[in-house]
Amino acid sequence: MRSKLVLAGCIIAALHVLQDIALACPTCYGDPSSSEVQGMKWAILSLLGITGTVLVGLSALFLYLRKRAIELNRRFSDKLN
């Protein structure tokens, strides 16, 4: 337990000493109106859009499969009774 606390303290101290390096890349704290920052914003938005589209598609697929399984289960239970 003590060694973990010492390790955590060393990491925090190192980050405090090297905070300029550890904060962020030049794009994040640079000029907000530069073309590099604008390109990064569009890249992030496009990746979020693609990820959202894929997740919505997968959700729709699983809801369709659930509905189909319920329907098949109802048909087979009607035939057995």
MARGU-341769 format. One line per field, with one value per residue (C-alpha): residue in three letters; z, y, x; chain. Coordinates in steps of 0.02 Angstrom, whole numbers. Example, Ala and Ser with C-alpha at 12.3 -4.5 7.8 and 13.67 -1.06 7.14 Angstrom:
2
type = c(ALA,SER) $
w = c(390,357) $
v = c(-225,-53) $
u = c(615,684) $
mol = c(A,A) $
***
This chain:
81
type = c(MET,ARG,SER,LYS,LEU,VAL,LEU,ALA,GLY,CYS,ILE,ILE,ALA,ALA,LEU,HIS,VAL,LEU,GLN,ASP,ILE,ALA,LEU,ALA,CYS,PRO,THR,CYS,TYR,GLY,ASP,PRO,SER,SER,SER,GLU,VAL,GLN,GLY,MET,LYS,TRP,ALA,ILE,LEU,SER,LEU,LEU,GLY,ILE,THR,GLY,THR,VAL,LEU,VAL,GLY,LEU,SER,ALA,LEU,PHE,LEU,TYR,LEU,ARG,LYS,ARG,ALA,ILE,GLU,LEU,ASN,ARG,ARG,PHE,SER,ASP,LYS,LEU,ASN) $
w = c(0,46,-115,-217,-125,-153,-338,-353,-264,-383,-535,-469,-430,-604,-687,-582,-632,-815,-826,-985,-1075,-992,-1022,-1205,-1383,-1468,-1563,-1402,-1325,-1487,-1588,-1591,-1762,-1849,-1990,-1894,-1750,-1868,-1959,-1793,-1744,-1908,-1890,-1715,-1773,-1922,-1814,-1688,-1832,-1902,-1730,-1693,-1859,-1830,-1653,-1712,-1849,-1727,-1607,-1748,-1798,-1622,-1600,-1766,-1714,-1545,-1630,-1751,-1610,-1511,-1665,-1702,-1520,-1524,-1686,-1620,-1453,-1545,-1648,-1494,-1402) $
v = c(0,119,86,130,295,335,293,402,544,531,535,687,775,736,801,959,990,950,1031,1128,965,869,995,977,984,1153,1133,1130,1287,1376,1506,1454,1532,1446,1325,1182,1201,1217,1059,966,1021,956,793,766,806,688,546,574,573,410,329,387,322,151,140,189,57,-78,-29,-41,-211,-280,-210,-291,-458,-447,-412,-556,-676,-629,-658,-827,-878,-831,-931,-1087,-1079,-1065,-1221,-1322,-1281) $
u = c(0,139,234,79,62,246,228,72,163,311,197,104,267,336,178,188,369,335,164,203,238,96,-43,-84,-24,4,-159,-261,-188,-142,-235,-419,-447,-302,-337,-255,-378,-526,-472,-457,-633,-705,-609,-680,-857,-845,-779,-920,-1046,-979,-975,-1153,-1216,-1139,-1210,-1384,-1373,-1320,-1460,-1587,-1519,-1533,-1709,-1759,-1685,-1773,-1940,-1913,-1866,-2022,-2129,-2050,-2068,-2253,-2281,-2196,-2286,-2453,-2413,-2365,-2526) $
mol = c(A,A,A,A,A,A,A,A,A,A,A,A,A,A,A,A,A,A,A,A,A,A,A,A,A,A,A,A,A,A,A,A,A,A,A,A,A,A,A,A,A,A,A,A,A,A,A,A,A,A,A,A,A,A,A,A,A,A,A,A,A,A,A,A,A,A,A,A,A,A,A,A,A,A,A,A,A,A,A,A,A) $
***
